[in-house]
Amino acid sequence: MPHIIVKCLKGKSDEQKRLLAEKLTQAAAPIIGLGEESFSVSIEEVAPEDWKEKVYVPDIIGQKERLYKEPGYTMD
């Protein structure tokens, strides 16, 4: 059962998060070959000042082998 985790900057409304979860599920279901009922989505909001420490270094730089889409920014 696929579980999609989204990490984004703080400040998104509940409606934005709900719509994002809905659209991700709709897009992923036919690609993965499962019904939408098989998916779960969680959204973790991160403060901008914590992004490098909590997301960029551990999830982007630290897990390159699992990264299928790199960001268009760096955090030097």
GIGIJO-V672622 format. One record per helix or strand. SS is the DSSP state (H for helix, E for strand). FROM is the first residue (numbers start at 1). TO is the last residue. If there is no record, write none. Layout:
<<SS:FROM:TO> <SS:FROM:TO>>
This chain:
<<E:3:9> <H:14:32> <H:36:38> <E:40:46> <H:48:61> <H:64:66>>
